[in-house]
Amino acid sequence: MGIIILLVVGGLIGWVASLIMRTDAQQGLFLNIVVGIVGALLAGFIVTPLIGGVPITSGEISIPSIAVSLLGAIVLLAIVNMMRRGTVR
């Protein structure tokens, strides 16, 4: 059950991040889920130890963990945009 919740929340986080970065038209459902989960993993390993708390990948879903995961997904999309286009947008 935890993996299903992670996929759903990861998809929502990836979708919101793609709306913020204006890349939603280029991405489908699968890529939104991937961006959300990879962003959550990056933020969970880098940001969460600095500010305290638990990452969303641990199974606990809270407002701070969602915010950190969203930040990680936005940073991931910015890096991908820089590699593709040479600009963050």
PDB file of N, CA, C and O in Angstrom:
ATOM      1  N   MET A   1       0.814  -1.188   0.000  1.00  0.00           N
ATOM      2  CA  MET A   1       0.000   0.000   0.000  1.00  0.00           C
ATOM      3  C   MET A   1       0.862   1.258   0.000  1.00  0.00           C
ATOM      4  O   MET A   1       0.472   2.276  -0.572  1.00  0.00           O
ATOM      5  N   GLY A   2       2.018   1.197   0.631  1.00  0.00           N
ATOM      6  CA  GLY A   2       2.913   2.347   0.697  1.00  0.00           C
ATOM      7  C   GLY A   2       3.424   2.770  -0.670  1.00  0.00           C
ATOM      8  O   GLY A   2       3.568   3.964  -0.932  1.00  0.00           O
ATOM      9  N   ILE A   3       3.703   1.803  -1.552  1.00  0.00           N
ATOM     10  CA  ILE A   3       4.209   2.135  -2.883  1.00  0.00           C
ATOM     11  C   ILE A   3       3.136   2.823  -3.717  1.00  0.00           C
ATOM     12  O   ILE A   3       3.448   3.688  -4.534  1.00  0.00           O
ATOM     13  N   ILE A   4       1.882   2.448  -3.519  1.00  0.00           N
ATOM     14  CA  ILE A   4       0.793   3.087  -4.254  1.00  0.00           C
ATOM     15  C   ILE A   4       0.640   4.537  -3.814  1.00  0.00           C
ATOM     16  O   ILE A   4       0.456   5.428  -4.643  1.00  0.00           O
ATOM     17  N   ILE A   5       0.716   4.768  -2.516  1.00  0.00           N
ATOM     18  CA  ILE A   5       0.626   6.131  -2.002  1.00  0.00           C
ATOM     19  C   ILE A   5       1.806   6.957  -2.496  1.00  0.00           C
ATOM     20  O   ILE A   5       1.637   8.124  -2.850  1.00  0.00           O
ATOM     21  N   LEU A   6       3.001   6.367  -2.526  1.00  0.00           N
ATOM     22  CA  LEU A   6       4.177   7.065  -3.025  1.00  0.00           C
ATOM     23  C   LEU A   6       4.006   7.427  -4.495  1.00  0.00           C
ATOM     24  O   LEU A   6       4.386   8.525  -4.900  1.00  0.00           O
ATOM     25  N   LEU A   7       3.445   6.535  -5.300  1.00  0.00           N
ATOM     26  CA  LEU A   7       3.223   6.825  -6.715  1.00  0.00           C
ATOM     27  C   LEU A   7       2.202   7.945  -6.905  1.00  0.00           C
ATOM     28  O   LEU A   7       2.395   8.832  -7.737  1.00  0.00           O
ATOM     29  N   VAL A   8       1.127   7.902  -6.141  1.00  0.00           N
ATOM     30  CA  VAL A   8       0.090   8.930  -6.270  1.00  0.00           C
ATOM     31  C   VAL A   8       0.622  10.293  -5.828  1.00  0.00           C
ATOM     32  O   VAL A   8       0.470  11.285  -6.541  1.00  0.00           O
ATOM     33  N   VAL A   9       1.239  10.335  -4.659  1.00  0.00           N
ATOM     34  CA  VAL A   9       1.769  11.606  -4.147  1.00  0.00           C
ATOM     35  C   VAL A   9       2.920  12.088  -5.035  1.00  0.00           C
ATOM     36  O   VAL A   9       3.032  13.285  -5.300  1.00  0.00           O
ATOM     37  N   GLY A  10       3.761  11.186  -5.489  1.00  0.00           N
ATOM     38  CA  GLY A  10       4.849  11.557  -6.400  1.00  0.00           C
ATOM     39  C   GLY A  10       4.321  12.116  -7.706  1.00  0.00           C
ATOM     40  O   GLY A  10       4.874  13.075  -8.243  1.00  0.00           O
ATOM     41  N   GLY A  11       3.253  11.523  -8.219  1.00  0.00           N
ATOM     42  CA  GLY A  11       2.639  12.030  -9.443  1.00  0.00           C
ATOM     43  C   GLY A  11       2.068  13.425  -9.254  1.00  0.00           C
ATOM     44  O   GLY A  11       2.217  14.285 -10.122  1.00  0.00           O
ATOM     45  N   LEU A  12       1.410  13.652  -8.114  1.00  0.00           N
ATOM     46  CA  LEU A  12       0.864  14.977  -7.837  1.00  0.00           C
ATOM     47  C   LEU A  12       1.967  16.017  -7.656  1.00  0.00           C
ATOM     48  O   LEU A  12       1.850  17.141  -8.142  1.00  0.00           O
ATOM     49  N   ILE A  13       3.024  15.645  -6.965  1.00  0.00           N
ATOM     50  CA  ILE A  13       4.145  16.561  -6.769  1.00  0.00           C
ATOM     51  C   ILE A  13       4.815  16.869  -8.106  1.00  0.00           C
ATOM     52  O   ILE A  13       5.144  18.022  -8.386  1.00  0.00           O
ATOM     53  N   GLY A  14       5.017  15.848  -8.926  1.00  0.00           N
ATOM     54  CA  GLY A  14       5.608  16.062 -10.251  1.00  0.00           C
ATOM     55  C   GLY A  14       4.735  16.936 -11.130  1.00  0.00           C
ATOM     56  O   GLY A  14       5.242  17.773 -11.877  1.00  0.00           O
ATOM     57  N   TRP A  15       3.404  16.745 -11.044  1.00  0.00           N
ATOM     58  CA  TRP A  15       2.482  17.546 -11.838  1.00  0.00           C
ATOM     59  C   TRP A  15       2.523  19.012 -11.410  1.00  0.00           C
ATOM     60  O   TRP A  15       2.581  19.905 -12.255  1.00  0.00           O
ATOM     61  N   VAL A  16       2.492  19.261 -10.097  1.00  0.00           N
ATOM     62  CA  VAL A  16       2.544  20.636  -9.601  1.00  0.00           C
ATOM     63  C   VAL A  16       3.881  21.282  -9.962  1.00  0.00           C
ATOM     64  O   VAL A  16       3.922  22.452 -10.341  1.00  0.00           O
ATOM     65  N   ALA A  17       4.957  20.537  -9.848  1.00  0.00           N
ATOM     66  CA  ALA A  17       6.275  21.080 -10.205  1.00  0.00           C
ATOM     67  C   ALA A  17       6.336  21.410 -11.694  1.00  0.00           C
ATOM     68  O   ALA A  17       6.926  22.420 -12.080  1.00  0.00           O
ATOM     69  N   SER A  18       5.730  20.565 -12.536  1.00  0.00           N
ATOM     70  CA  SER A  18       5.751  20.847 -13.974  1.00  0.00           C
ATOM     71  C   SER A  18       4.863  22.042 -14.307  1.00  0.00           C
ATOM     72  O   SER A  18       5.142  22.765 -15.263  1.00  0.00           O
ATOM     73  N   LEU A  19       3.803  22.259 -13.537  1.00  0.00           N
ATOM     74  CA  LEU A  19       2.994  23.462 -13.734  1.00  0.00           C
ATOM     75  C   LEU A  19       3.778  24.715 -13.341  1.00  0.00           C
ATOM     76  O   LEU A  19       3.716  25.733 -14.032  1.00  0.00           O
ATOM     77  N   ILE A  20       4.507  24.639 -12.244  1.00  0.00           N
ATOM     78  CA  ILE A  20       5.303  25.775 -11.791  1.00  0.00           C
ATOM     79  C   ILE A  20       6.414  26.090 -12.793  1.00  0.00           C
ATOM     80  O   ILE A  20       6.684  27.258 -13.071  1.00  0.00           O
ATOM     81  N   MET A  21       7.051  25.066 -13.330  1.00  0.00           N
ATOM     82  CA  MET A  21       8.158  25.258 -14.270  1.00  0.00           C
ATOM     83  C   MET A  21       7.688  25.390 -15.719  1.00  0.00           C
ATOM     84  O   MET A  21       8.514  25.563 -16.616  1.00  0.00           O
ATOM     85  N   ARG A  22       6.398  25.313 -15.961  1.00  0.00           N
ATOM     86  CA  ARG A  22       5.779  25.435 -17.285  1.00  0.00           C
ATOM     87  C   ARG A  22       6.268  24.377 -18.268  1.00  0.00           C
ATOM     88  O   ARG A  22       6.516  24.675 -19.436  1.00  0.00           O
ATOM     89  N   THR A  23       6.406  23.143 -17.792  1.00  0.00           N
ATOM     90  CA  THR A  23       6.788  22.032 -18.664  1.00  0.00           C
ATOM     91  C   THR A  23       5.685  20.982 -18.717  1.00  0.00           C
ATOM     92  O   THR A  23       5.928  19.856 -19.150  1.00  0.00           O
ATOM     93  N   ASP A  24       4.480  21.334 -18.284  1.00  0.00           N
ATOM     94  CA  ASP A  24       3.402  20.362 -18.192  1.00  0.00           C
ATOM     95  C   ASP A  24       2.976  19.844 -19.561  1.00  0.00           C
ATOM     96  O   ASP A  24       2.605  18.676 -19.678  1.00  0.00           O
ATOM     97  N   ALA A  25       3.017  20.673 -20.597  1.00  0.00           N
ATOM     98  CA  ALA A  25       2.600  20.242 -21.929  1.00  0.00           C
ATOM     99  C   ALA A  25       3.565  19.224 -22.516  1.00  0.00           C
ATOM    100  O   ALA A  25       3.179  18.462 -23.402  1.00  0.00           O
ATOM    101  N   GLN A  26       4.788  19.189 -22.056  1.00  0.00           N
ATOM    102  CA  GLN A  26       5.797  18.281 -22.587  1.00  0.00           C
ATOM    103  C   GLN A  26       5.818  16.944 -21.865  1.00  0.00           C
ATOM    104  O   GLN A  26       6.411  15.988 -22.363  1.00  0.00           O
ATOM    105  N   GLN A  27       5.189  16.858 -20.714  1.00  0.00           N
ATOM    106  CA  GLN A  27       5.264  15.677 -19.881  1.00  0.00           C
ATOM    107  C   GLN A  27       3.924  14.963 -19.831  1.00  0.00           C
ATOM    108  O   GLN A  27       2.864  15.583 -19.925  1.00  0.00           O
ATOM    109  N   GLY A  28       3.993  13.679 -19.685  1.00  0.00           N
ATOM    110  CA  GLY A  28       2.790  12.902 -19.473  1.00  0.00           C
ATOM    111  C   GLY A  28       2.699  12.463 -18.028  1.00  0.00           C
ATOM    112  O   GLY A  28       3.465  12.915 -17.177  1.00  0.00           O
ATOM    113  N   LEU A  29       1.763  11.585 -17.762  1.00  0.00           N
ATOM    114  CA  LEU A  29       1.548  11.094 -16.401  1.00  0.00           C
ATOM    115  C   LEU A  29       2.776  10.358 -15.872  1.00  0.00           C
ATOM    116  O   LEU A  29       3.189  10.568 -14.731  1.00  0.00           O
ATOM    117  N   PHE A  30       3.355   9.497 -16.704  1.00  0.00           N
ATOM    118  CA  PHE A  30       4.505   8.700 -16.268  1.00  0.00           C
ATOM    119  C   PHE A  30       5.684   9.595 -15.897  1.00  0.00           C
ATOM    120  O   PHE A  30       6.330   9.379 -14.871  1.00  0.00           O
ATOM    121  N   LEU A  31       5.966  10.596 -16.726  1.00  0.00           N
ATOM    122  CA  LEU A  31       7.101  11.474 -16.438  1.00  0.00           C
ATOM    123  C   LEU A  31       6.839  12.347 -15.213  1.00  0.00           C
ATOM    124  O   LEU A  31       7.767  12.671 -14.472  1.00  0.00           O
ATOM    125  N   ASN A  32       5.569  12.732 -14.994  1.00  0.00           N
ATOM    126  CA  ASN A  32       5.247  13.466 -13.767  1.00  0.00           C
ATOM    127  C   ASN A  32       5.533  12.622 -12.536  1.00  0.00           C
ATOM    128  O   ASN A  32       6.074  13.127 -11.552  1.00  0.00           O
ATOM    129  N   ILE A  33       5.175  11.340 -12.578  1.00  0.00           N
ATOM    130  CA  ILE A  33       5.438  10.447 -11.448  1.00  0.00           C
ATOM    131  C   ILE A  33       6.940  10.295 -11.231  1.00  0.00           C
ATOM    132  O   ILE A  33       7.414  10.340 -10.096  1.00  0.00           O
ATOM    133  N   VAL A  34       7.686  10.116 -12.316  1.00  0.00           N
ATOM    134  CA  VAL A  34       9.142   9.957 -12.205  1.00  0.00           C
ATOM    135  C   VAL A  34       9.776  11.216 -11.619  1.00  0.00           C
ATOM    136  O   VAL A  34      10.611  11.134 -10.718  1.00  0.00           O
ATOM    137  N   VAL A  35       9.378  12.378 -12.132  1.00  0.00           N
ATOM    138  CA  VAL A  35       9.945  13.637 -11.632  1.00  0.00           C
ATOM    139  C   VAL A  35       9.612  13.825 -10.156  1.00  0.00           C
ATOM    140  O   VAL A  35      10.466  14.247  -9.376  1.00  0.00           O
ATOM    141  N   GLY A  36       8.375  13.515  -9.769  1.00  0.00           N
ATOM    142  CA  GLY A  36       7.977  13.666  -8.372  1.00  0.00           C
ATOM    143  C   GLY A  36       8.754  12.752  -7.439  1.00  0.00           C
ATOM    144  O   GLY A  36       9.193  13.178  -6.371  1.00  0.00           O
ATOM    145  N   ILE A  37       8.923  11.499  -7.837  1.00  0.00           N
ATOM    146  CA  ILE A  37       9.624  10.545  -6.968  1.00  0.00           C
ATOM    147  C   ILE A  37      11.124  10.824  -6.927  1.00  0.00           C
ATOM    148  O   ILE A  37      11.735  10.780  -5.859  1.00  0.00           O
ATOM    149  N   VAL A  38      11.719  11.109  -8.083  1.00  0.00           N
ATOM    150  CA  VAL A  38      13.161  11.404  -8.098  1.00  0.00           C
ATOM    151  C   VAL A  38      13.438  12.708  -7.354  1.00  0.00           C
ATOM    152  O   VAL A  38      14.427  12.807  -6.626  1.00  0.00           O
ATOM    153  N   GLY A  39      12.578  13.703  -7.529  1.00  0.00           N
ATOM    154  CA  GLY A  39      12.725  14.952  -6.776  1.00  0.00           C
ATOM    155  C   GLY A  39      12.590  14.723  -5.287  1.00  0.00           C
ATOM    156  O   GLY A  39      13.312  15.321  -4.489  1.00  0.00           O
ATOM    157  N   ALA A  40      11.654  13.846  -4.910  1.00  0.00           N
ATOM    158  CA  ALA A  40      11.488  13.515  -3.493  1.00  0.00           C
ATOM    159  C   ALA A  40      12.710  12.787  -2.951  1.00  0.00           C
ATOM    160  O   ALA A  40      13.120  13.029  -1.816  1.00  0.00           O
ATOM    161  N   LEU A  41      13.292  11.908  -3.741  1.00  0.00           N
ATOM    162  CA  LEU A  41      14.505  11.208  -3.306  1.00  0.00           C
ATOM    163  C   LEU A  41      15.667  12.176  -3.134  1.00  0.00           C
ATOM    164  O   LEU A  41      16.376  12.134  -2.128  1.00  0.00           O
ATOM    165  N   LEU A  42      15.858  13.050  -4.125  1.00  0.00           N
ATOM    166  CA  LEU A  42      16.943  14.031  -4.021  1.00  0.00           C
ATOM    167  C   LEU A  42      16.769  14.921  -2.805  1.00  0.00           C
ATOM    168  O   LEU A  42      17.712  15.133  -2.042  1.00  0.00           O
ATOM    169  N   ALA A  43      15.576  15.437  -2.627  1.00  0.00           N
ATOM    170  CA  ALA A  43      15.322  16.309  -1.478  1.00  0.00           C
ATOM    171  C   ALA A  43      15.425  15.539  -0.175  1.00  0.00           C
ATOM    172  O   ALA A  43      15.888  16.076   0.831  1.00  0.00           O
ATOM    173  N   GLY A  44      14.994  14.279  -0.188  1.00  0.00           N
ATOM    174  CA  GLY A  44      15.058  13.471   1.027  1.00  0.00           C
ATOM    175  C   GLY A  44      16.476  13.206   1.482  1.00  0.00           C
ATOM    176  O   GLY A  44      16.748  13.145   2.681  1.00  0.00           O
ATOM    177  N   PHE A  45      17.387  13.046   0.522  1.00  0.00           N
ATOM    178  CA  PHE A  45      18.779  12.773   0.884  1.00  0.00           C
ATOM    179  C   PHE A  45      19.584  14.034   1.163  1.00  0.00           C
ATOM    180  O   PHE A  45      20.532  14.001   1.947  1.00  0.00           O
ATOM    181  N   ILE A  46      19.215  15.149   0.527  1.00  0.00           N
ATOM    182  CA  ILE A  46      20.031  16.355   0.651  1.00  0.00           C
ATOM    183  C   ILE A  46      19.438  17.364   1.627  1.00  0.00           C
ATOM    184  O   ILE A  46      20.136  17.833   2.525  1.00  0.00           O
ATOM    185  N   VAL A  47      18.162  17.703   1.467  1.00  0.00           N
ATOM    186  CA  VAL A  47      17.562  18.799   2.223  1.00  0.00           C
ATOM    187  C   VAL A  47      17.053  18.347   3.591  1.00  0.00           C
ATOM    188  O   VAL A  47      17.262  19.033   4.592  1.00  0.00           O
ATOM    189  N   THR A  48      16.388  17.200   3.633  1.00  0.00           N
ATOM    190  CA  THR A  48      15.752  16.755   4.875  1.00  0.00           C
ATOM    191  C   THR A  48      16.728  16.614   6.044  1.00  0.00           C
ATOM    192  O   THR A  48      16.370  17.011   7.153  1.00  0.00           O
ATOM    193  N   PRO A  49      17.939  16.074   5.868  1.00  0.00           N
ATOM    194  CA  PRO A  49      18.858  16.019   7.019  1.00  0.00           C
ATOM    195  C   PRO A  49      19.274  17.401   7.530  1.00  0.00           C
ATOM    196  O   PRO A  49      19.603  17.563   8.705  1.00  0.00           O
ATOM    197  N   LEU A  50      19.258  18.385   6.645  1.00  0.00           N
ATOM    198  CA  LEU A  50      19.656  19.728   7.060  1.00  0.00           C
ATOM    199  C   LEU A  50      18.587  20.419   7.896  1.00  0.00           C
ATOM    200  O   LEU A  50      18.902  21.151   8.834  1.00  0.00           O
ATOM    201  N   ILE A  51      17.316  20.187   7.554  1.00  0.00           N
ATOM    202  CA  ILE A  51      16.238  20.874   8.268  1.00  0.00           C
ATOM    203  C   ILE A  51      15.523  19.987   9.269  1.00  0.00           C
ATOM    204  O   ILE A  51      14.713  20.469  10.061  1.00  0.00           O
ATOM    205  N   GLY A  52      15.813  18.703   9.241  1.00  0.00           N
ATOM    206  CA  GLY A  52      15.137  17.772  10.141  1.00  0.00           C
ATOM    207  C   GLY A  52      13.836  17.290   9.539  1.00  0.00           C
ATOM    208  O   GLY A  52      13.324  17.889   8.593  1.00  0.00           O
ATOM    209  N   GLY A  53      13.314  16.241  10.065  1.00  0.00           N
ATOM    210  CA  GLY A  53      12.068  15.687   9.544  1.00  0.00           C
ATOM    211  C   GLY A  53      12.322  14.391   8.798  1.00  0.00           C
ATOM    212  O   GLY A  53      13.441  13.880   8.764  1.00  0.00           O
ATOM    213  N   VAL A  54      11.275  13.880   8.210  1.00  0.00           N
ATOM    214  CA  VAL A  54      11.375  12.631   7.467  1.00  0.00           C
ATOM    215  C   VAL A  54      11.010  12.872   6.012  1.00  0.00           C
ATOM    216  O   VAL A  54      10.119  13.670   5.720  1.00  0.00           O
ATOM    217  N   PRO A  55      11.690  12.190   5.097  1.00  0.00           N
ATOM    218  CA  PRO A  55      11.341  12.348   3.686  1.00  0.00           C
ATOM    219  C   PRO A  55      10.038  11.626   3.358  1.00  0.00           C
ATOM    220  O   PRO A  55       9.596  10.743   4.092  1.00  0.00           O
ATOM    221  N   ILE A  56       9.444  12.014   2.259  1.00  0.00           N
ATOM    222  CA  ILE A  56       8.179  11.420   1.835  1.00  0.00           C
ATOM    223  C   ILE A  56       8.360   9.957   1.441  1.00  0.00           C
ATOM    224  O   ILE A  56       7.405   9.181   1.483  1.00  0.00           O
ATOM    225  N   THR A  57       9.570   9.579   1.063  1.00  0.00           N
ATOM    226  CA  THR A  57       9.834   8.201   0.656  1.00  0.00           C
ATOM    227  C   THR A  57       9.848   7.237   1.835  1.00  0.00           C
ATOM    228  O   THR A  57       9.855   6.022   1.635  1.00  0.00           O
ATOM    229  N   SER A  58       9.851   7.757   3.061  1.00  0.00           N
ATOM    230  CA  SER A  58       9.822   6.887   4.236  1.00  0.00           C
ATOM    231  C   SER A  58       8.417   6.404   4.557  1.00  0.00           C
ATOM    232  O   SER A  58       8.233   5.522   5.395  1.00  0.00           O
ATOM    233  N   GLY A  59       7.425   6.983   3.889  1.00  0.00           N
ATOM    234  CA  GLY A  59       6.053   6.555   4.097  1.00  0.00           C
ATOM    235  C   GLY A  59       5.224   7.529   4.901  1.00  0.00           C
ATOM    236  O   GLY A  59       3.997   7.436   4.909  1.00  0.00           O
ATOM    237  N   GLU A  60       5.863   8.455   5.572  1.00  0.00           N
ATOM    238  CA  GLU A  60       5.122   9.459   6.337  1.00  0.00           C
ATOM    239  C   GLU A  60       4.882  10.675   5.451  1.00  0.00           C
ATOM    240  O   GLU A  60       5.823  11.268   4.923  1.00  0.00           O
ATOM    241  N   ILE A  61       3.624  11.035   5.297  1.00  0.00           N
ATOM    242  CA  ILE A  61       3.283  12.169   4.459  1.00  0.00           C
ATOM    243  C   ILE A  61       2.808  13.301   5.353  1.00  0.00           C
ATOM    244  O   ILE A  61       1.813  13.181   6.068  1.00  0.00           O
ATOM    245  N   SER A  62       3.546  14.408   5.294  1.00  0.00           N
ATOM    246  CA  SER A  62       3.199  15.590   6.065  1.00  0.00           C
ATOM    247  C   SER A  62       3.438  16.813   5.187  1.00  0.00           C
ATOM    248  O   SER A  62       4.034  16.707   4.115  1.00  0.00           O
ATOM    249  N   ILE A  63       2.984  17.945   5.635  1.00  0.00           N
ATOM    250  CA  ILE A  63       3.137  19.183   4.864  1.00  0.00           C
ATOM    251  C   ILE A  63       4.617  19.521   4.633  1.00  0.00           C
ATOM    252  O   ILE A  63       4.986  19.854   3.507  1.00  0.00           O
ATOM    253  N   PRO A  64       5.479  19.447   5.661  1.00  0.00           N
ATOM    254  CA  PRO A  64       6.895  19.742   5.405  1.00  0.00           C
ATOM    255  C   PRO A  64       7.544  18.752   4.428  1.00  0.00           C
ATOM    256  O   PRO A  64       8.360  19.154   3.599  1.00  0.00           O
ATOM    257  N   SER A  65       7.193  17.473   4.517  1.00  0.00           N
ATOM    258  CA  SER A  65       7.805  16.510   3.599  1.00  0.00           C
ATOM    259  C   SER A  65       7.316  16.721   2.175  1.00  0.00           C
ATOM    260  O   SER A  65       8.080  16.523   1.230  1.00  0.00           O
ATOM    261  N   ILE A  66       6.059  17.120   1.999  1.00  0.00           N
ATOM    262  CA  ILE A  66       5.548  17.414   0.656  1.00  0.00           C
ATOM    263  C   ILE A  66       6.216  18.672   0.104  1.00  0.00           C
ATOM    264  O   ILE A  66       6.568  18.719  -1.075  1.00  0.00           O
ATOM    265  N   ALA A  67       6.392  19.685   0.943  1.00  0.00           N
ATOM    266  CA  ALA A  67       7.038  20.923   0.497  1.00  0.00           C
ATOM    267  C   ALA A  67       8.482  20.677   0.082  1.00  0.00           C
ATOM    268  O   ALA A  67       8.934  21.209  -0.933  1.00  0.00           O
ATOM    269  N   VAL A  68       9.205  19.882   0.849  1.00  0.00           N
ATOM    270  CA  VAL A  68      10.597  19.573   0.516  1.00  0.00           C
ATOM    271  C   VAL A  68      10.654  18.747  -0.775  1.00  0.00           C
ATOM    272  O   VAL A  68      11.537  18.962  -1.605  1.00  0.00           O
ATOM    273  N   SER A  69       9.725  17.811  -0.947  1.00  0.00           N
ATOM    274  CA  SER A  69       9.689  17.006  -2.161  1.00  0.00           C
ATOM    275  C   SER A  69       9.355  17.858  -3.376  1.00  0.00           C
ATOM    276  O   SER A  69       9.914  17.651  -4.453  1.00  0.00           O
ATOM    277  N   LEU A  70       8.450  18.811  -3.211  1.00  0.00           N
ATOM    278  CA  LEU A  70       8.115  19.722  -4.298  1.00  0.00           C
ATOM    279  C   LEU A  70       9.323  20.569  -4.676  1.00  0.00           C
ATOM    280  O   LEU A  70       9.589  20.787  -5.859  1.00  0.00           O
ATOM    281  N   LEU A  71      10.043  21.040  -3.688  1.00  0.00           N
ATOM    282  CA  LEU A  71      11.266  21.801  -3.946  1.00  0.00           C
ATOM    283  C   LEU A  71      12.279  20.960  -4.715  1.00  0.00           C
ATOM    284  O   LEU A  71      12.911  21.446  -5.652  1.00  0.00           O
ATOM    285  N   GLY A  72      12.434  19.696  -4.318  1.00  0.00           N
ATOM    286  CA  GLY A  72      13.351  18.809  -5.024  1.00  0.00           C
ATOM    287  C   GLY A  72      12.920  18.561  -6.457  1.00  0.00           C
ATOM    288  O   GLY A  72      13.771  18.495  -7.345  1.00  0.00           O
ATOM    289  N   ALA A  73      11.616  18.422  -6.714  1.00  0.00           N
ATOM    290  CA  ALA A  73      11.122  18.209  -8.070  1.00  0.00           C
ATOM    291  C   ALA A  73      11.320  19.448  -8.927  1.00  0.00           C
ATOM    292  O   ALA A  73      11.640  19.336 -10.111  1.00  0.00           O
ATOM    293  N   ILE A  74      11.131  20.637  -8.342  1.00  0.00           N
ATOM    294  CA  ILE A  74      11.352  21.881  -9.090  1.00  0.00           C
ATOM    295  C   ILE A  74      12.821  22.033  -9.452  1.00  0.00           C
ATOM    296  O   ILE A  74      13.148  22.416 -10.575  1.00  0.00           O
ATOM    297  N   VAL A  75      13.698  21.741  -8.519  1.00  0.00           N
ATOM    298  CA  VAL A  75      15.139  21.811  -8.795  1.00  0.00           C
ATOM    299  C   VAL A  75      15.522  20.800  -9.876  1.00  0.00           C
ATOM    300  O   VAL A  75      16.323  21.109 -10.758  1.00  0.00           O
ATOM    301  N   LEU A  76      14.954  19.596  -9.814  1.00  0.00           N
ATOM    302  CA  LEU A  76      15.233  18.584 -10.825  1.00  0.00           C
ATOM    303  C   LEU A  76      14.778  19.054 -12.198  1.00  0.00           C
ATOM    304  O   LEU A  76      15.513  18.886 -13.171  1.00  0.00           O
ATOM    305  N   LEU A  77      13.596  19.635 -12.308  1.00  0.00           N
ATOM    306  CA  LEU A  77      13.121  20.149 -13.598  1.00  0.00           C
ATOM    307  C   LEU A  77      13.979  21.307 -14.091  1.00  0.00           C
ATOM    308  O   LEU A  77      14.211  21.434 -15.293  1.00  0.00           O
ATOM    309  N   ALA A  78      14.450  22.149 -13.182  1.00  0.00           N
ATOM    310  CA  ALA A  78      15.331  23.249 -13.576  1.00  0.00           C
ATOM    311  C   ALA A  78      16.647  22.720 -14.140  1.00  0.00           C
ATOM    312  O   ALA A  78      17.159  23.254 -15.124  1.00  0.00           O
ATOM    313  N   ILE A  79      17.190  21.684 -13.529  1.00  0.00           N
ATOM    314  CA  ILE A  79      18.430  21.081 -14.024  1.00  0.00           C
ATOM    315  C   ILE A  79      18.212  20.457 -15.395  1.00  0.00           C
ATOM    316  O   ILE A  79      19.044  20.614 -16.289  1.00  0.00           O
ATOM    317  N   VAL A  80      17.100  19.752 -15.565  1.00  0.00           N
ATOM    318  CA  VAL A  80      16.798  19.140 -16.859  1.00  0.00           C
ATOM    319  C   VAL A  80      16.615  20.216 -17.925  1.00  0.00           C
ATOM    320  O   VAL A  80      17.104  20.059 -19.044  1.00  0.00           O
ATOM    321  N   ASN A  81      15.921  21.307 -17.599  1.00  0.00           N
ATOM    322  CA  ASN A  81      15.743  22.396 -18.563  1.00  0.00           C
ATOM    323  C   ASN A  81      17.066  23.035 -18.943  1.00  0.00           C
ATOM    324  O   ASN A  81      17.282  23.379 -20.105  1.00  0.00           O
ATOM    325  N   MET A  82      17.954  23.196 -17.967  1.00  0.00           N
ATOM    326  CA  MET A  82      19.264  23.775 -18.267  1.00  0.00           C
ATOM    327  C   MET A  82      20.060  22.879 -19.205  1.00  0.00           C
ATOM    328  O   MET A  82      20.755  23.374 -20.092  1.00  0.00           O
ATOM    329  N   MET A  83      19.966  21.574 -19.019  1.00  0.00           N
ATOM    330  CA  MET A  83      20.699  20.649 -19.880  1.00  0.00           C
ATOM    331  C   MET A  83      20.096  20.620 -21.292  1.00  0.00           C
ATOM    332  O   MET A  83      20.826  20.531 -22.279  1.00  0.00           O
ATOM    333  N   ARG A  84      18.786  20.693 -21.380  1.00  0.00           N
ATOM    334  CA  ARG A  84      18.125  20.624 -22.681  1.00  0.00           C
ATOM    335  C   ARG A  84      18.256  21.916 -23.465  1.00  0.00           C
ATOM    336  O   ARG A  84      18.658  21.899 -24.628  1.00  0.00           O
ATOM    337  N   ARG A  85      17.922  23.026 -22.844  1.00  0.00           N
ATOM    338  CA  ARG A  85      17.786  24.276 -23.555  1.00  0.00           C
ATOM    339  C   ARG A  85      18.890  25.293 -23.248  1.00  0.00           C
ATOM    340  O   ARG A  85      19.060  26.266 -23.983  1.00  0.00           O
ATOM    341  N   GLY A  86      19.613  25.075 -22.199  1.00  0.00           N
ATOM    342  CA  GLY A  86      20.612  26.039 -21.794  1.00  0.00           C
ATOM    343  C   GLY A  86      20.042  27.164 -20.945  1.00  0.00           C
ATOM    344  O   GLY A  86      20.746  28.122 -20.625  1.00  0.00           O
ATOM    345  N   THR A  87      18.758  27.052 -20.577  1.00  0.00           N
ATOM    346  CA  THR A  87      18.129  28.055 -19.728  1.00  0.00           C
ATOM    347  C   THR A  87      17.153  27.384 -18.780  1.00  0.00           C
ATOM    348  O   THR A  87      16.608  26.324 -19.090  1.00  0.00           O
ATOM    349  N   VAL A  88      16.931  27.998 -17.623  1.00  0.00           N
ATOM    350  CA  VAL A  88      16.005  27.451 -16.644  1.00  0.00           C
ATOM    351  C   VAL A  88      14.584  27.691 -17.095  1.00  0.00           C
ATOM    352  O   VAL A  88      13.707  26.872 -16.823  1.00  0.00           O
ATOM    353  N   ARG A  89      14.335  28.783 -17.771  1.00  0.00           N
ATOM    354  CA  ARG A  89      13.052  29.202 -18.329  1.00  0.00           C
ATOM    355  C   ARG A  89      12.420  30.250 -17.501  1.00  0.00           C
ATOM    356  O   ARG A  89      11.329  30.719 -17.826  1.00  0.00           O
TER     357      ARG A  89
END
